[in-house]
Structure formats: C-alpha cells, structure tokens
Amino acid sequence: GSVERQKISRTNDFKQAGEQYRSFKDWERNDLILNLVTALKQCNPDIQERMVEHFTQADPEYGKRVREGLAQS
C-alpha cells in the first residue's frame, strides 16, 4: 500500500508531552532533566534553543529547568 502524511486534527501538539511530564514523580523529572541536559550539551546552540522552546510549550517549568541546566554546563 501507499504511505501518506496528513495533519491530524490535534490543535495542541505539546499537550500530551506536558501531561506526561507533570505525571512524573519528582525524582523522575529530575532524571529526565539531567538526561536531556547531558544530551543537549553536545548540540549546537540553535538546536538547544529549539528544543527548550518545545519543552516550554509542553510545560513552562520543563523548559525552564532544561534552560537552567544548559546554562550551568
């Protein structure tokens, strides 16, 4: 069969990611932030900023914590 890409009717592309982040326990959020910061440190600044924007759209605290972690590295 053929493969086709179509935009789905979801209006908020970041809602599910934000809900997942907020459902984590504190230690799970801490581990996630640490893992993301460690991986993103190796990326160019423009990619880091784009990813922080995505995390912020999912949850403002999520983006803030990743941004702060990158600033400390």
ABEGO torsion letter per residue (X at the ends): XBBBBBBBABABAAAAAAAAAAABBAAAAAAAAAAAAAAAAABBAAAAAAAAAAAAAABAAAAAAAAAAAAAX
